[in-house]
Amino acid sequence: MRVSTRLGYSRAYDKLAPDRAVKILLVEDDSILCSRLRDDLGRRGYAVDVAGNGVDAEHLGSEWPYDAVILDLGLPQRSGLDVLRQWRARGNAVPVLILTARSAWQEKVEGFSAGADDYLAKPFHVEELCARLGALIRRTHAQPTGVVTAEGLTLDEARQSVVSGGVLIGLSGVEFRLLRYFMLHAGQVLSKGHLAEHVYDNDSNRDSNVIEVYVNHLRKKLGSGCITTRRGQGYVFGAPR
């Protein structure tokens, strides 16, 4: 079912600090709404993949390790509820925010029963969508305060920079997304391929070898010891767990 929605935008929205997810799956069959949301989420530092029907959504959500999903219920080919049920039946615990024109309480209960983590009815304000999405991600990564910190670093997400020792260090878009993912997974071994999957969307040239270049950029800016190479495995940010 195609749902046309008028969004409540404000110019102040672009000044809000970006949220903490790295890669999002946006499932929406309204192409105009989908395009607007993708652009807005991209400006906040998200890598966004999109699906316009339930079959593609189920496939993408099963194949790629997304940090969160925005899922419309009224989809062609397969309903959003069926997609969500399939993911949960397969053990996919990705945070899911349902986005739909259906607002009756019975349908909300049905969505939560299927495994949704949050629910937002259309029409909506993008600010609320992003606030809810950010809350899901913070809970997932145990960052309830809304500030991402690790190994003495604090992300300044409004300026897509990092603060180290009280000094603000500028980052490129890819450097910011890569560092944010490292900080959310400090101490874990992360392969180049895994990092590339989370830093780039599906429309990008996702060459995992390029990750090495950006890792070296971060080392030059933050110190050579901030990211350790595990030969044949990948990288570790900070002290290994």
C-alpha positions in Angstrom: 0.0 0.0 0.0 1.5 3.3 -1.0 1.0 6.0 1.6 1.5 9.7 0.8 2.7 11.6 3.8 3.4 15.3 4.4 6.4 15.6 6.7 6.8 18.3 9.4 10.2 19.8 8.5 11.9 22.7 10.2 15.2 24.4 9.3 16.4 23.8 12.9 16.4 20.1 12.0 19.7 20.4 10.1 21.4 21.9 13.2 20.5 19.0 15.4 23.3 16.6 16.4 23.3 13.4 14.3 22.3 10.2 16.0 24.6 7.2 16.5 23.6 4.4 14.1 26.0 3.8 11.3 23.9 1.8 8.8 20.2 2.0 8.4 17.7 0.0 6.3 14.8 2.3 5.2 11.8 0.3 4.0 9.2 2.6 2.4 7.2 2.2 -0.8 6.4 5.9 -1.1 9.3 7.0 -3.3 9.0 10.7 -2.5 8.9 10.1 1.3 11.7 7.6 0.9 13.9 10.0 -1.0 13.4 12.8 1.6 14.1 10.5 4.5 17.2 9.1 2.9 18.6 12.6 2.2 17.9 13.7 5.8 19.3 10.7 7.4 22.4 10.9 5.2 23.0 14.5 6.4 23.0 13.2 9.9 25.9 10.8 9.1 23.9 7.6 8.4 24.7 5.2 5.6 21.2 4.3 4.3 20.0 1.4 2.2 16.5 1.4 0.9 13.8 -1.2 -0.1 10.5 -0.4 -1.7 8.7 -3.7 -1.1 8.5 -6.5 1.5 10.4 -9.1 -0.5 13.5 -6.9 -1.0 13.3 -5.7 2.6 13.3 -9.3 4.0 16.2 -10.2 1.8 18.3 -7.2 2.7 17.5 -7.4 6.4 18.6 -11.1 6.4 21.8 -10.6 4.4 23.3 -7.4 5.9 24.0 -6.5 9.6 22.1 -3.2 9.9 22.2 -1.1 13.0 18.5 -0.3 12.8 15.6 -0.6 10.4 12.8 1.9 9.7 10.0 -0.4 8.5 6.7 0.6 6.9 3.8 -1.8 7.4 1.8 -1.3 4.2 4.3 -2.7 1.6 3.7 -4.3 -1.7 4.5 -8.0 -2.2 4.8 -8.7 1.5 3.6 -6.8 4.5 5.9 -5.2 7.0 4.5 -7.4 9.8 5.3 -10.5 7.8 8.8 -9.3 7.1 9.4 -8.5 10.8 8.0 -11.9 11.9 10.4 -13.6 9.5 13.4 -11.7 10.8 12.5 -12.5 14.4 11.8 -16.1 13.7 15.4 -16.4 12.3 16.9 -14.7 15.3 17.5 -11.3 13.8 17.4 -8.9 16.7 18.1 -5.7 14.7 16.2 -2.7 16.3 13.1 -2.0 14.3 11.1 1.2 14.2 7.7 0.8 12.6 6.6 3.7 10.4 3.0 3.5 9.2 -0.2 5.3 8.5 -2.0 2.9 10.8 -2.4 4.4 14.3 -5.1 2.3 16.0 -3.9 0.8 19.3 -4.8 -2.7 18.2 -2.4 -2.4 15.2 0.3 -1.0 17.5 -0.1 -4.1 19.8 0.2 -6.3 16.7 3.4 -4.6 15.7 5.0 -4.9 19.1 3.9 -8.5 19.3 5.6 -9.2 16.0 8.9 -7.9 17.5 8.9 -4.1 16.8 11.0 -2.0 19.2 9.1 1.3 18.6 6.2 2.7 16.6 5.7 6.0 14.8 2.4 6.9 13.0 2.2 9.1 9.9 2.2 12.0 9.5 5.2 12.7 11.6 8.1 15.1 12.2 11.5 14.0 11.1 12.9 15.3 14.4 10.8 12.8 16.3 11.7 10.0 13.9 15.5 10.7 14.4 15.1 11.0 18.2 13.4 7.7 18.4 15.9 6.1 16.1 18.8 7.4 18.1 17.3 6.1 21.3 17.0 2.6 19.9 20.7 2.7 18.8 21.9 4.1 22.2 20.1 1.3 24.0 21.6 -1.3 21.7 25.1 0.0 22.3 24.6 0.9 26.0 25.1 4.6 25.5 22.0 5.9 27.3 23.3 9.4 27.8 23.3 10.3 24.1 27.1 10.9 24.0 29.5 8.5 22.4 32.7 8.2 24.4 35.5 5.7 24.3 39.2 5.5 25.1 39.3 9.2 26.1 37.6 10.4 23.0 34.2 12.1 22.7 32.4 12.5 19.4 31.1 15.9 18.5 28.4 14.7 16.3 27.0 18.2 15.5 30.2 19.0 13.7 31.2 15.4 12.8 34.4 15.8 14.7 36.1 14.2 17.7 37.4 15.8 20.9 40.7 14.4 22.3 42.3 16.1 25.3 40.0 19.1 24.9 41.1 19.6 21.3 38.5 19.4 18.5 39.8 17.3 15.6 38.1 17.6 12.2 37.1 14.5 10.3 35.9 13.7 6.8 32.5 12.0 6.4 34.0 8.5 6.0 36.5 9.1 8.8 33.6 10.2 11.1 31.5 7.2 10.3 34.4 4.8 10.7 35.5 6.2 14.0 32.0 6.2 15.3 31.6 2.5 14.5 35.0 1.8 16.1 34.0 3.7 19.3 30.7 1.9 19.5 32.6 -1.4 19.3 35.7 -0.6 21.2 37.9 -3.6 22.0 36.3 -5.8 19.4 38.1 -7.3 16.4 36.5 -5.8 13.2 37.4 -7.0 9.8 37.9 -4.6 6.8 34.9 -6.2 5.1 32.7 -5.8 8.2 33.7 -2.2 8.6 33.0 -1.5 4.9 29.5 -3.0 5.2 28.6 -0.5 8.0 30.4 2.6 6.7 29.0 2.6 3.1 25.5 2.2 1.7 24.7 -0.1 -1.2 25.1 2.6 -3.8 28.8 3.2 -2.8 31.8 1.5 -4.2 32.4 -0.7 -1.1 36.0 -1.6 -1.5 37.2 -3.0 1.8 40.8 -2.2 1.0 40.0 1.5 1.1 39.2 1.0 4.8 42.9 0.7 5.4 43.5 4.1 4.0 41.0 5.7 6.3 42.3 3.8 9.3 45.7 5.3 8.6 44.1 8.8 8.4 42.6 8.2 11.9 45.9 7.1 13.2 47.6 10.2 12.0 45.0 12.4 13.6 44.5 10.5 16.9 47.8 8.7 17.4 49.2 5.5 15.9 48.2 3.4 19.0 44.5 4.2 18.8 43.8 1.4 16.3 45.7 -1.9 16.4 46.0 -4.2 13.3 45.3 -7.9 13.9 47.0 -9.6 10.9 44.5 -11.7 9.0 41.6 -10.6 11.2 41.2 -6.8 11.0 41.4 -4.0 13.5 40.8 -3.3 17.2 40.0 0.2 18.5 41.4 0.7 22.0 42.3 -2.1 24.4 41.1 -5.6 23.3 38.4 -7.2 25.3 
